[in-house]
Amino acid sequence: MARVWPERRPRLRTRVVVAAAVSILVAVAVLGVAVQLLLARHLHNALDTTLRERAAEIARLSASAPALLRSPSVLEQSVGVEPLDVEVVDRHGRPISRSLSLGGSTLPADGLIRRAIASGRPGYTNGTLSDEPVRVFVAPLADLGGPASGGAVIVASPTGAITDTLSDSRAVIVLSGLAAAVLAAGITLVLARRALDPLRRLAAGAETIEARGDPALRLPDAGPADEVQRLAETLNRMLAALERSREGERRFIADASHELRNPLAALRGNAAYLARHGADQAALDDLVADAERLSRLVDELLALAREDSAGRPVEKVRMAEVAEAACAAAADSRLVLRVDDEGWVVGERPSLERALTNLIENARVYGPTGEPVEVAVERAGANVAVSVSDRGPGIPTSQAELATQRFWRGPNAVAGAGSGLGLALVRATVERHGGRLEIRGASLTMLLPALRHISEHPGTTTSEPTQGVTR
């Protein structure tokens, strides 16, 4: 089977140089066409003006001294290096006099001559004289007496000079365009090399990072503060975020391994004790407790993993109902529920109920024994605030950020009371719902973006309690 080689595109620098050269060529071509059109129009208009003025001179001569028209030398005149050929005819179109340069030839304007004599209107035409292109102008002569009275004057000039001028100008434009394209390509090549050199250094640095697989490495400095430097800074920040994420994963794996090792070791110990000494109620109780602790830890790890990978929720949830369900599930007489707002949010009810249950369990474990635990649902500006408060000292402000880290335990943590994942799971759930977790001493609050009732929109005055909810 023949090997198919991947298509290789030209290098960016080559494409930039080619684009610059082609752009110059196109620009020069457009300019050249415009110049050619303007120059041709100017030259032809100038020639037509010269022919018309010469015909006017002959007409004045016919009126003032008609006898002179029979002298060919009077008709001789040149425009630049090109001669002007003149022919005078009578009212019947018969030649009266012509320029010596014409010899026995006649100017190619028979139809125009007849029209000028008949209608008295001048006109231009193009023709060929001795295989050369000529421009011809025919003007009628006034009927004032004399041999040419009522006739016409024909003036012609070769257009070869105009053609040569236009041809020379085209050659100059083409050569200038090619020279400009070559010059532009050279300049662009130098500028592109300088401009793309920072990108080359970034690419080399990225290849090194890819080869070593180490996100702790950073891309080199790209030079001045321009778009490339901002790109390098952005990529370095991304690498720093990847490094932090990788370090967090390592810590998470290490912490999870440590937390799983303890209940597993206890399970193995109790199982070995039962194998040696037979059934013992205390050992069985420890075995069951260790299994339950291990099960809770695995459940919380799975819940965290689901929070990390879950998408944004889309259902409408009433947080007052969630709070009622969580308090009922806890079945603790110390719980005091206060509902000041229905608390409609866009969320995922099982996740929100689990997060609130974790906050309630945290307050029950670390709050003073016998003291009430208050659960409140209220409106806080554009958010729904669901808070759980106890009468204990709570979490110090200096440790509020640490408290939401995975497997973190405070100095007053109760041995075996939890896995250290509860508040981390609450924070992950709240942030996935677009909110945040606030810790103020013994009061922990979930702030979630609230849905507004229809009555809160301008121009409306009523709303249904269950159907009048919108974003």
Beta strands, then each sheet from edge to edge (+ up, - down):
strand 1: 77-79
strand 2: 82-89
strand 3: 95-98
strand 4: 123-129
strand 5: 132-140
strand 6: 152-158
strand 7: 315-318
strand 8: 335-339
strand 9: 344-347
strand 10: 373-380
strand 11: 383-389
strand 12: 436-440
strand 13: 443-449
strand 14: 452-453
strand 15: 469-470
sheet 1: 1+ 2- 3+
sheet 2: 1+ 2- 6+ 5- 4+
sheet 3: 7+ 9-
sheet 4: 8+ 10+ 11- 13+ 12-
sheet 5: 14+ 15-
end
